[in-house]
């Protein structure tokens, strides 16, 4: 079996994303944020080594990993990224990477996207994860499950997970009511899971973003990371923090019982999960273009994101090339 262990450094649009590939388990994002510049092989190795937690009592028997699709087989005992089975058999997946492909023209020739294909021999399924850093610096990812077995495989949940910095000790989401939709809301990021679900597309209290921020974050200051599920149907996002210091956001489609049962050769693909970061709530970003995967000749500065059901608006006092 090929040894795929490495750290892949994606760079584009002022953003770096470091993805650790291990011999077993789903790849883990161990950093995404401001561009780190060129990293040598030795520097990549040191960054990877620094991002392992200690093995302590009262947890799993292996060092936990908060991967793109977290699994119990990786020592993660929080919310799993994939829940599925063959009539209650093969409940707990253990994936092994079988193929890695990098592409894209990022900063100074660095790759800007990576696709990893993994296989679980016992469950007889493939898992593909794709991560891209756009020229705007916005990150997007997608996961796909393919049934390679002979009988049906039910997908009950498929969530993509991204870590957030330990300095961001507050959860950021949205609430509101009619004529004041998508009002920014923050609260302390305590141990456990903080879940938001959207099952009514026009719900005024639902949140289109879910992330974390530093204490005292305002429109002018404070580090922020948040994610958005680019899907008009039911969605589910979870801000999760454990006792060992892992914290991040899991996001995907909210599936109903029996909604996705894959026959041999069929696949289920998650919605695109959009991730963005920056200083202050009024970040410089190409949010709207990123959500719709459209590159437009437009420059935006100081862009707060506001939205109403079914619509997205940009407020800016600086626009060129429109």
VOBA-1610 file (N, C-alpha, C; in pm, whole numbers, padded with zeros to 5 digits, always signed):
BEGIN
Unk+00085-00120+00000Unk+00000+00000+00000Unk+00088+00125+00000Unk+00052+00222-00083Unk+00130+00346-00091Unk+00120+00425+00039Unk+00230+00495+00072Unk+00231+00580+00190Unk+00194+00722+00148Unk+00076+00767+00188Unk+00027+00898+00147Unk+00054+01006+00252Unk+00123+00972+00359Unk+00143+01066+00469Unk+00218+01190+00421Unk+00156+01307+00442Unk+00218+01433+00403Unk+00132+01549+00452Unk+00187+01670+00440Unk+00111+01791+00466Unk+00102+01868+00335Unk-00020+01893+00289Unk-00042+01968+00165Unk-00079+02111+00201Unk-00006+02205+00143Unk-00026+02348+00172Unk-00092+02415+00052Unk-00219+02450+00065Unk-00291+02523-00038Unk-00278+02673-00011Unk-00253+02752-00117Unk-00240+02898-00103Unk-00312+02967-00218Unk-00395+03064-00182Unk-00462+03143-00287Unk-00533+03261-00222Unk-00530+03374-00287Unk-00607+03489-00244Unk-00581+03538-00103Unk-00457+03522-00055Unk-00425+03564+00081Unk-00460+03465+00189Unk-00501+03343+00150Unk-00538+03238+00245Unk-00447+03117+00230Unk-00406+03060+00342Unk-00338+02931+00346Unk-00431+02827+00408Unk-00422+02705+00359Unk-00492+02592+00420Unk-00396+02475+00423Unk-00369+02423+00542Unk-00278+02310+00560Unk-00360+02184+00587Unk-00346+02086+00498Unk-00422+01961+00507Unk-00326+01847+00535Unk-00345+01782+00649Unk-00258+01670+00686Unk-00319+01538+00637Unk-00240+01464+00560Unk-00281+01331+00512Unk-00209+01227+00596Unk-00283+01132+00651Unk-00224+01025+00730Unk-00247+00891+00661Unk-00172+00789+00701Unk-00183+00657+00637Unk-00321+00596+00657Unk-00383+00628+00768Unk-00519+00581+00796Unk-00603+00698+00841Unk-00729+00697+00804Unk-00819+00803+00845Unk-00835+00912+00740Unk-00936+00995+00762Unk-00968+01104+00671Unk-00870+01220+00695Unk-00828+01292+00591Unk-00738+01406+00610Unk-00794+01510+00706Unk-00703+01583+00770Unk-00743+01684+00869Unk-00690+01821+00828Unk-00778+01921+00830Unk-00734+02059+00815Unk-00677+02102+00949Unk-00549+02138+00953Unk-00489+02177+01081Unk-00464+02328+01087Unk-00485+02395+00973Unk-00477+02542+00973Unk-00548+02595+00850Unk-00628+02702+00869Unk-00675+02782+00756Unk-00694+02925+00804Unk-00636+03016+00728Unk-00638+03156+00768Unk-00540+03235+00684Unk-00475+03334+00746Unk-00383+03422+00674Unk-00271+03342+00608Unk-00230+03386+00490Unk-00126+03319+00412Unk+00001+03306+00494Unk+00053+03185+00503Unk+00174+03156+00580Unk+00301+03175+00497Unk+00285+03204+00368Unk+00402+03213+00281Unk+00453+03074+00244Unk+00568+03072+00178Unk+00625+02943+00139Unk+00669+02865+00262Unk+00635+02735+00265Unk+00676+02647+00373Unk+00762+02535+00317Unk+00879+02515+00375Unk+00966+02405+00334Unk+00909+02272+00384Unk+00964+02163+00335Unk+00920+02030+00380Unk+00941+02015+00530Unk+01053+02068+00580Unk+01081+02060+00723Unk+00979+02140+00803Unk+00944+02259+00756Unk+00844+02341+00825Unk+00707+02273+00825Unk+00671+02213+00713Unk+00543+02140+00705Unk+00541+02025+00806Unk+00653+01955+00817Unk+00662+01843+00912Unk+00646+01892+01055Unk+00710+02005+01087Unk+00702+02058+01223Unk+00560+02106+01255Unk+00493+02170+01160Unk+00355+02214+01181Unk+00265+02094+01207Unk+00284+01989+01128Unk+00201+01869+01144Unk+00222+01806+01281Unk+00348+01795+01325Unk+00378+01734+01454Unk+00318+01813+01570Unk+00309+01945+01553Unk+00261+02029+01662Unk+00111+02019+01684Unk+00041+01960+01589Unk-00105+01960+01596Unk-00162+01823+01633Unk-00101+01760+01732Unk-00154+01636+01790Unk-00179+01662+01939Unk-00292+01615+01988Unk-00320+01629+02130Unk-00263+01509+02206Unk-00257+01521+02336Unk-00205+01413+02420Unk-00310+01303+02436Unk-00263+01184+02462Unk-00351+01071+02491Unk-00372+01066+02642Unk-00494+01090+02688Unk-00522+01099+02830Unk-00633+01002+02868Unk-00650+00981+02998Unk-00754+00889+03045Unk-00892+00949+03022Unk-00989+00862+03013Unk-01127+00907+02996Unk-01164+00941+02853Unk-01071+00915+02759Unk-01100+00941+02618Unk-01078+00812+02539Unk-01065+00824+02408Unk-01043+00706+02325Unk-00903+00649+02347Unk-00879+00530+02295Unk-00751+00463+02314Unk-00646+00507+02213Unk-00683+00593+02120Unk-00588+00647+02024Unk-00597+00800+02026Unk-00490+00865+01982Unk-00491+01010+01978Unk-00601+01059+01884Unk-00695+01140+01932Unk-00807+01181+01848Unk-00764+01275+01736Unk-00834+01263+01624Unk-00812+01351+01509Unk-00946+01414+01471Unk-00945+01545+01453Unk-01064+01616+01408Unk-01050+01634+01257Unk-01093+01532+01183Unk-01070+01528+01039Unk-01182+01599+00963Unk-01170+01603+00830Unk-01272+01665+00747Unk-01407+01595+00762Unk-01404+01464+00785Unk-01525+01386+00814Unk-01493+01302+00937Unk-01505+01356+01058Unk-01457+01289+01180Unk-01524+01153+01203Unk-01443+01057+01250Unk-01491+00922+01274Unk-01443+00871+01409Unk-01520+00778+01469Unk-01477+00716+01594Unk-01350+00635+01574Unk-01331+00578+01456Unk-01212+00500+01429Unk-01085+00585+01434Unk-01101+00717+01426Unk-00988+00810+01435Unk-00971+00865+01577Unk-01046+00809+01673Unk-01037+00854+01811Unk-01131+00969+01844Unk-01210+01014+01745Unk-01302+01125+01768Unk-01431+01073+01831Unk-01464+01123+01951Unk-01584+01075+02019Unk-01691+01183+02025Unk-01674+01288+01945Unk-01777+01389+01932Unk-01874+01353+01821Unk-01937+01452+01761Unk-02032+01429+01653Unk-01959+01368+01531Unk-02004+01253+01482Unk-01937+01192+01366Unk-01971+01266+01237Unk-01874+01268+01144Unk-01899+01331+01016Unk-01986+01246+00926Unk-01972+01115+00935Unk-02053+01023+00854Unk-02128+00928+00945Unk-02259+00922+00926Unk-02343+00821+00991Unk-02414+00746+00880Unk-02393+00616+00874Unk-02455+00534+00771Unk-02439+00387+00805Unk-02514+00302+00735Unk-02505+00158+00763Unk-02574+00079+00654Unk-02552-00051+00660Unk-02625-00147+00576Unk-02721-00224+00667Unk-02838-00164+00686Unk-02938-00223+00777Unk-02876-00248+00915Unk-02817-00144+00970Unk-02755-00143+01103Unk-02627-00224+01113Unk-02568-00260+01000Unk-02438-00328+00996Unk-02338-00232+00934Unk-02211-00243+00970Unk-02104-00153+00922Unk-02133-00010+00960Unk-02158+00009+01090Unk-02196+00141+01141Unk-02077+00236+01153Unk-01959+00183+01184Unk-01845+00268+01216Unk-01736+00250+01110Unk-01720+00352+01029Unk-01627+00343+00917Unk-01483+00366+00962Unk-01391+00306+00888Unk-01248+00325+00907Unk-01187+00339+00768Unk-01158+00461+00728Unk-01115+00488+00592Unk-00963+00487+00578Unk-00920+00446+00459Unk-00778+00446+00422Unk-00766+00520+00290Unk-00674+00618+00278Unk-00659+00690+00150Unk-00605+00599+00041Unk-00663+00613-00078Unk-00619+00533-00193Unk-00573+00622-00308Unk-00607+00751-00306Unk-00564+00838-00414Unk-00567+00984-00367Unk-00466+01062-00409Unk-00459+01204-00377Unk-00424+01279-00505Unk-00497+01387-00530Unk-00472+01468-00650Unk-00478+01615-00615Unk-00372+01690-00645Unk-00371+01833-00624Unk-00377+01904-00759Unk-00434+02024-00758Unk-00453+02097-00883Unk-00466+02245-00851Unk-00486+02324-00956Unk-00509+02467-00939Unk-00381+02547-00939Unk-00393+02673-00977Unk-00280+02765-00979Unk-00298+02867-00868Unk-00241+02839-00752Unk-00252+02928-00639Unk-00138+03027-00634Unk-00115+03085-00519Unk-00011+03185-00499Unk+00127+03128-00527Unk+00203+03194-00613Unk+00340+03154-00648Unk+00349+03008-00693Unk+00246+02964-00766Unk+00246+02829-00821Unk+00205+02719-00725Unk+00167+02754-00603Unk+00122+02653-00506Unk-00012+02595-00551Unk-00045+02472-00511Unk-00178+02418-00544Unk-00286+02493-00470Unk-00404+02499-00529Unk-00517+02566-00465Unk-00632+02470-00438Unk-00618+02345-00478Unk-00723+02247-00448Unk-00663+02108-00435Unk-00731+02026-00359Unk-00687+01888-00340Unk-00810+01798-00329Unk-00800+01681-00390Unk-00905+01580-00381Unk-00844+01450-00329Unk-00903+01396-00224Unk-00855+01272-00163Unk-00967+01168-00170Unk-00935+01051-00221Unk-01029+00939-00227Unk-00987+00834-00125Unk-01084+00787-00047Unk-01057+00688+00058Unk-01152+00571+00044Unk-01113+00458+00103Unk-01198+00338+00097Unk-01210+00274+00234Unk-01330+00227+00265Unk-01355+00149+00386Unk-01390+00008+00342Unk-01298-00086+00364Unk-01316-00223+00314Unk-01433-00294+00382Unk-01451-00273+00513Unk-01558-00344+00585Unk-01696-00294+00542Unk-01713-00163+00536Unk-01842-00109+00493Unk-01859-00114+00342Unk-01749-00132+00269Unk-01748-00138+00122Unk-01803-00009+00062Unk-01745+00102+00104Unk-01783+00233+00050Unk-01658+00314+00023Unk-01670+00408-00071Unk-01565+00506-00096Unk-01609+00641-00043Unk-01513+00718+00004Unk-01537+00855+00046Unk-01439+00945-00028Unk-01492+01048-00095Unk-01408+01147-00162Unk-01429+01282-00095Unk-01320+01352-00069Unk-01330+01487-00012Unk-01251+01582-00102Unk-01313+01693-00135Unk-01253+01794-00221Unk-01248+01926-00145Unk-01131+01989-00142Unk-01114+02118-00075Unk-01047+02214-00173Unk-01103+02335-00184Unk-01048+02436-00275Unk-01032+02568-00201Unk-00929+02644-00239Unk-00914+02782-00193Unk-00927+02870-00318Unk-01033+02951-00324Unk-01060+03033-00441Unk-00966+03153-00446Unk-00964+03221-00561Unk-00879+03339-00576Unk-00922+03451-00483Unk-01044+03445-00431Unk-01092+03542-00332Unk-01040+03514-00193Unk-00977+03395-00173Unk-00932+03354-00041Unk-01037+03276+00036Unk-01154+03260-00022Unk-01261+03184+00042Unk-01239+03035+00017Unk-01265+02953+00118Unk-01248+02808+00110Unk-01383+02742+00084Unk-01382+02639+00001Unk-01504+02558-00013Unk-01466+02411-00018Unk-01557+02328+00033Unk-01531+02185+00037Unk-01656+02104+00011Unk-01635+01980-00025Unk-01747+01890-00057Unk-01704+01746-00030Unk-01797+01664+00014Unk-01770+01522+00040Unk-01869+01437-00038Unk-01824+01317-00078Unk-01909+01228-00157Unk-01889+01084-00109Unk-02001+01014-00087Unk-01998+00872-00050Unk-02048+00789-00167Unk-01972+00686-00204Unk-02010+00596-00313Unk-02022+00454-00259Unk-02132+00389-00291Unk-02155+00251-00246Unk-02089+00155-00344Unk-01982+00089-00299Unk-01915-00010-00382Unk-01957-00152-00347Unk-02049-00165-00251Unk-02099-00296-00210Unk-02217-00342-00293Unk-02261-00465-00268Unk-02367-00524-00349Unk-02507-00486-00301Unk-02524-00459-00171Unk-02656-00425-00120Unk-02663-00276-00086Unk-02779-00232-00038Unk-02801-00090-00015Unk-02724-00035+00105Unk-02679+00090+00093Unk-02611+00159+00202Unk-02686+00289+00229Unk-02736+00304+00353Unk-02811+00424+00388Unk-02718+00529+00446Unk-02722+00649+00389Unk-02649+00764+00444Unk-02747+00845+00528Unk-02720+00850+00659Unk-02806+00925+00750Unk-02755+01066+00774Unk-02623+01085+00765Unk-02566+01218+00785Unk-02427+01220+00725Unk-02395+01330+00653Unk-02261+01351+00600Unk-02225+01497+00622Unk-02134+01521+00717Unk-02096+01657+00755Unk-01948+01678+00729Unk-01914+01797+00679Unk-01775+01835+00659Unk-01732+01921+00777Unk-01611+01897+00830Unk-01566+01965+00952Unk-01441+02048+00926Unk-01439+02168+00985Unk-01323+02256+00977Unk-01291+02308+01117Unk-01164+02308+01157Unk-01128+02360+01290Unk-01131+02512+01291Unk-01140+02568+01410Unk-01127+02713+01427Unk-01026+02740+01539Unk-00962+02858+01541Unk-00856+02885+01638Unk-00904+02886+01782Unk-00817+02844+01872Unk-00851+02840+02015Unk-00878+02979+02071Unk-00822+03083+02007Unk-00845+03220+02054Unk-00988+03266+02030Unk-01060+03196+01943Unk-01199+03232+01915Unk-01289+03157+02015Unk-01319+03221+02123Unk-01390+03156+02234Unk-01540+03189+02237Unk-01589+03249+02129Unk-01732+03277+02118Unk-01788+03216+01990Unk-01911+03168+01999Unk-01983+03116+01882Unk-02057+03231+01815Unk-02053+03234+01683Unk-02120+03337+01605Unk-02222+03272+01513Unk-02347+03316+01522Unk-02449+03271+01428Unk-02550+03384+01409Unk-02670+03350+01363Unk-02770+03452+01334Unk-02905+03415+01394Unk-02983+03516+01423Unk-03122+03499+01466Unk-03202+03613+01404Unk-03321+03640+01455Unk-03397+03753+01401Unk-03545+03727+01392Unk-03614+03815+01321Unk-03757+03806+01299Unk-03789+03881+01171Unk-03914+03885+01133Unk-03953+03952+01009Unk-03908+04098+01011Unk-03847+04141+00904Unk-03789+04274+00885Unk-03659+04294+00963Unk-03614+04192+01034Unk-03481+04195+01095Unk-03421+04054+01091Unk-03416+03998+00971Unk-03362+03866+00954Unk-03210+03868+00961Unk-03152+03752+00993Unk-03007+03734+00992Unk-02935+03833+01082Unk-02986+03853+01201Unk-02924+03942+01298Unk-02808+03867+01365Unk-02689+03927+01369Unk-02571+03861+01425Unk-02590+03836+01574Unk-02554+03713+01614Unk-02572+03670+01752Unk-02444+03599+01798Unk-02395+03629+01918Unk-02277+03562+01971Unk-02304+03514+02113Unk-02237+03405+02152Unk-02243+03356+02289Unk-02117+03276+02317Unk-02089+03253+02444Unk-01966+03186+02483Unk-01960+03044+02427Unk-01842+03006+02380Unk-01820+02874+02321Unk-01781+02778+02434Unk-01880+02715+02495Unk-01856+02623+02604Unk-01834+02481+02551Unk-01789+02391+02639Unk-01767+02252+02600Unk-01899+02188+02555Unk-01893+02116+02444Unk-02012+02049+02394Unk-02048+02093+02253Unk-02172+02065+02213Unk-02219+02093+02078Unk-02324+02204+02079Unk-02310+02297+01986Unk-02405+02406+01969Unk-02460+02395+01826Unk-02581+02346+01812Unk-02635+02306+01682Unk-02739+02403+01631Unk-02735+02429+01498Unk-02837+02507+01431Unk-02888+02425+01313Unk-03020+02415+01300Unk-03080+02341+01190Unk-03178+02431+01116Unk-03183+02412+00986Unk-03280+02483+00902Unk-03366+02379+00831Unk-03491+02372+00868Unk-03584+02279+00803Unk-03701+02352+00739Unk-03704+02485+00755Unk-03804+02570+00690Unk-03726+02680+00619Unk-03728+02681+00487Unk-03640+02769+00410Unk-03661+02917+00442Unk-03782+02956+00483Unk-03808+03098+00507Unk-03815+03131+00656Unk-03758+03046+00738Unk-03761+03073+00881Unk-03678+03196+00915Unk-03739+03295+00978Unk-03669+03420+01006Unk-03565+03406+01116Unk-03578+03306+01200Unk-03482+03290+01310Unk-03366+03197+01273Unk-03369+03140+01152Unk-03263+03048+01113Unk-03136+03124+01079Unk-03024+03050+01081Unk-02892+03111+01059Unk-02831+03056+00931Unk-02786+03147+00844Unk-02720+03104+00720Unk-02570+03089+00738Unk-02516+03133+00852Unk-02375+03116+00883Unk-02360+03061+01024Unk-02246+02998+01050Unk-02217+02945+01183Unk-02066+02946+01198Unk-02017+03010+01301Unk-01873+03018+01316Unk-01830+03053+01456Unk-01706+03097+01468Unk-01650+03136+01598Unk-01577+03268+01582Unk-01562+03339+01694Unk-01494+03469+01690Unk-01426+03494+01824Unk-01335+03590+01824Unk-01266+03630+01946Unk-01359+03713+02035Unk-01332+03715+02166Unk-01414+03799+02255Unk-01408+03945+02212Unk-01521+04011+02219Unk-01526+04153+02185Unk-01525+04183+02037Unk-01542+04081+01954Unk-01543+04103+01809Unk-01655+04200+01771Unk-01622+04294+01682Unk-01720+04393+01637Unk-01709+04405+01485Unk-01777+04504+01429Unk-01769+04528+01286Unk-01630+04578+01245Unk-01551+04624+01342Unk-01421+04681+01309Unk-01301+04598+01356Unk-01321+04503+01448Unk-01206+04429+01502Unk-01248+04290+01548Unk-01146+04202+01561Unk-01171+04067+01610Unk-01160+03963+01499Unk-01089+03853+01528Unk-01073+03745+01431Unk-01199+03659+01425Unk-01241+03624+01303Unk-01364+03550+01280Unk-01339+03439+01178Unk-01393+03320+01203Unk-01402+03212+01104Unk-01546+03164+01102Unk-01606+03153+00985Unk-01740+03095+00982Unk-01764+03016+00854Unk-01870+02934+00858Unk-01903+02846+00746Unk-02049+02864+00706Unk-02076+02830+00581Unk-02210+02842+00523Unk-02237+02718+00440Unk-02357+02660+00452Unk-02398+02547+00369Unk-02469+02602+00246Unk-02408+02587+00128Unk-02464+02643+00005Unk-02573+02551-00049Unk-02685+02552+00021Unk-02793+02458-00010Unk-02925+02523+00029Unk-03024+02518-00059Unk-03153+02582-00034Unk-03249+02494+00044Unk-03210+02368+00069Unk-03296+02277+00144Unk-03261+02274+00291Unk-03286+02162+00355Unk-03260+02148+00498Unk-03109+02142+00525Unk-03064+02215+00626Unk-02921+02218+00658Unk-02899+02198+00808Unk-02776+02161+00841Unk-02739+02136+00980Unk-02596+02184+01001Unk-02573+02267+01101Unk-02439+02311+01136Unk-02419+02296+01286Unk-02297+02261+01326Unk-02267+02236+01466Unk-02134+02302+01501Unk-02134+02387+01602Unk-02010+02436+01661Unk-01978+02344+01778Unk-01863+02280+01774Unk-01833+02176+01874Unk-01695+02197+01935Unk-01688+02174+02065Unk-01563+02190+02140Unk-01551+02078+02241Unk-01433+02015+02247Unk-01416+01905+02343Unk-01320+01946+02454Unk-01300+01854+02549Unk-01219+01885+02666Unk-01069+01887+02638Unk-01028+01837+02520Unk-00886+01833+02486Unk-00842+01953+02402Unk-00934+02043+02375Unk-00896+02164+02304Unk-00935+02168+02158Unk-00988+02059+02106Unk-01035+02062+01968Unk-01163+02144+01960Unk-01172+02229+01859Unk-01296+02303+01836Unk-01309+02332+01687Unk-01433+02340+01641Unk-01455+02367+01500Unk-01602+02364+01464Unk-01629+02368+01333Unk-01765+02370+01280Unk-01785+02250+01190Unk-01896+02178+01209Unk-01937+02072+01118Unk-02061+02120+01043Unk-02068+02092+00913Unk-02178+02147+00834Unk-02216+02053+00721Unk-02346+02050+00689Unk-02393+01968+00579Unk-02544+01974+00566Unk-02597+01882+00488Unk-02741+01874+00467Unk-02806+01799+00583Unk-02925+01842+00623Unk-03004+01772+00723Unk-03090+01669+00650Unk-03052+01542+00663Unk-03122+01435+00592Unk-03233+01376+00678Unk-03340+01332+00613Unk-03451+01268+00681Unk-03431+01117+00678Unk-03492+01041+00771Unk-03476+00896+00775Unk-03517+00831+00642Unk-03428+00749+00589Unk-03458+00678+00464Unk-03449+00763+00339Unk-03406+00887+00352Unk-03403+00977+00235Unk-03296+00936+00134Unk-03181+00887+00184Unk-03071+00850+00096Unk-03030+00706+00122Unk-03069+00615+00033Unk-03026+00476+00038Unk-02962+00445-00097Unk-02831+00422-00096Unk-02755+00405-00219Unk-02752+00260-00264Unk-02787+00237-00389Unk-02768+00106-00450Unk-02622+00093-00495Unk-02585-00025-00542Unk-02448-00047-00587Unk-02411+00056-00695Unk-02299+00125-00675Unk-02251+00221-00773Unk-02310+00360-00759Unk-02413+00377-00677Unk-02472+00509-00659Unk-02390+00589-00558Unk-02406+00724-00564Unk-02330+00811-00476Unk-02417+00922-00421Unk-02378+00970-00304Unk-02441+01088-00244Unk-02334+01193-00226Unk-02361+01313-00277Unk-02266+01423-00269Unk-02323+01531-00179Unk-02244+01578-00086Unk-02289+01682+00005Unk-02299+01815-00069Unk-02373+01912-00014Unk-02368+02047-00071Unk-02229+02106-00054Unk-02199+02211-00130Unk-02076+02284-00108Unk-02081+02350+00029Unk-01971+02336+00103Unk-01958+02404+00232Unk-01857+02517+00213Unk-01902+02641+00239Unk-01818+02758+00218Unk-01760+02803+00352Unk-01629+02827+00353Unk-01563+02875+00475Unk-01492+03007+00448Unk-01505+03102+00537Unk-01436+03229+00523Unk-01383+03276+00658Unk-01283+03361+00653Unk-01219+03410+00776Unk-01180+03556+00753Unk-01148+03626+00860Unk-01100+03763+00846Unk-01102+03836+00978Unk-01057+03959+00974Unk-01058+04045+01092Unk-01185+04129+01090Unk-01267+04114+01192Unk-01392+04189+01212Unk-01504+04130+01129Unk-01627+04162+01169Unk-01744+04115+01097Unk-01753+04179+00959Unk-01695+04298+00944Unk-01696+04365+00815Unk-01566+04332+00743Unk-01559+04207+00692Unk-01436+04158+00633Unk-01425+04202+00487Unk-01302+04205+00439Unk-01281+04223+00297Unk-01287+04085+00233Unk-01391+04058+00154Unk-01408+03926+00096Unk-01504+03931-00021Unk-01496+03833-00105Unk-01585+03822-00220Unk-01691+03718-00186Unk-01770+03743-00084Unk-01860+03641-00032Unk-01964+03599-00135Unk-02033+03694-00192Unk-02142+03659-00283Unk-02092+03582-00405Unk-01981+03626-00463Unk-01928+03554-00578Unk-01885+03414-00539Unk-01829+03399-00419Unk-01784+03267-00376Unk-01900+03172-00355Unk-02009+03222-00298Unk-02124+03136-00272Unk-02179+03078-00400Unk-02175+03155-00507Unk-02230+03108-00634Unk-02121+03061-00730Unk-01997+03054-00679Unk-01884+03004-00757Unk-01868+03082-00887Unk-01888+03214-00882Unk-01875+03299-01000Unk-01763+03398-00975Unk-01671+03409-01068Unk-01563+03506-01058Unk-01601+03628-01141Unk-01615+03743-01079Unk-01653+03866-01148Unk-01542+03969-01133Unk-01524+04059-01232Unk-01422+04163-01223Unk-01467+04276-01132Unk-01467+04249-01001Unk-01519+04347-00906Unk-01431+04347-00783Unk-01406+04463-00728Unk-01329+04473-00605Unk-01421+04524-00495Unk-01415+04458-00381Unk-01501+04496-00270Unk-01416+04523-00147Unk-01444+04631-00079Unk-01379+04661+00047Unk-01484+04683+00154Unk-01454+04638+00276Unk-01546+04657+00389Unk-01686+04606+00355Unk-01697+04474+00343Unk-01820+04414+00293Unk-01893+04342+00404Unk-01999+04398+00462Unk-02082+04322+00553Unk-02180+04238+00474Unk-02206+04118+00518Unk-02297+04029+00447Unk-02434+04034+00513Unk-02532+04076+00437Unk-02670+04079+00483Unk-02751+03990+00391Unk-02854+03927+00443Unk-02938+03846+00355Unk-03079+03841+00406Unk-03171+03821+00314Unk-03311+03793+00344Unk-03344+03663+00276Unk-03457+03600+00306Unk-03488+03471+00246Unk-03479+03475+00093Unk-03391+03389+00039Unk-03381+03376-00105Unk-03298+03484-00172Unk-03241+03580-00097Unk-03168+03690-00158Unk-03038+03716-00083Unk-02941+03768-00155Unk-02816+03808-00094Unk-02785+03950-00139Unk-02748+04035-00047Unk-02715+04172-00082Unk-02575+04205-00035Unk-02504+04290-00110Unk-02375+04342-00067Unk-02388+04491-00044Unk-02337+04538+00069Unk-02326+04681+00094Unk-02181+04720+00081Unk-02151+04816-00003Unk-02014+04860-00021Unk-02010+05002-00072Unk-01906+05073-00036Unk-01887+05208-00089Unk-01769+05212-00186Unk-01723+05093-00227Unk-01610+05088-00318Unk-01635+04974-00416Unk-01665+05005-00541Unk-01693+04902-00639Unk-01635+04945-00772Unk-01552+04858-00832Unk-01492+04887-00960Unk-01521+04775-01057Unk-01534+04811-01184Unk-01549+04710-01287Unk-01688+04656-01305Unk-01789+04716-01236Unk-01925+04666-01249Unk-01982+04703-01386
//
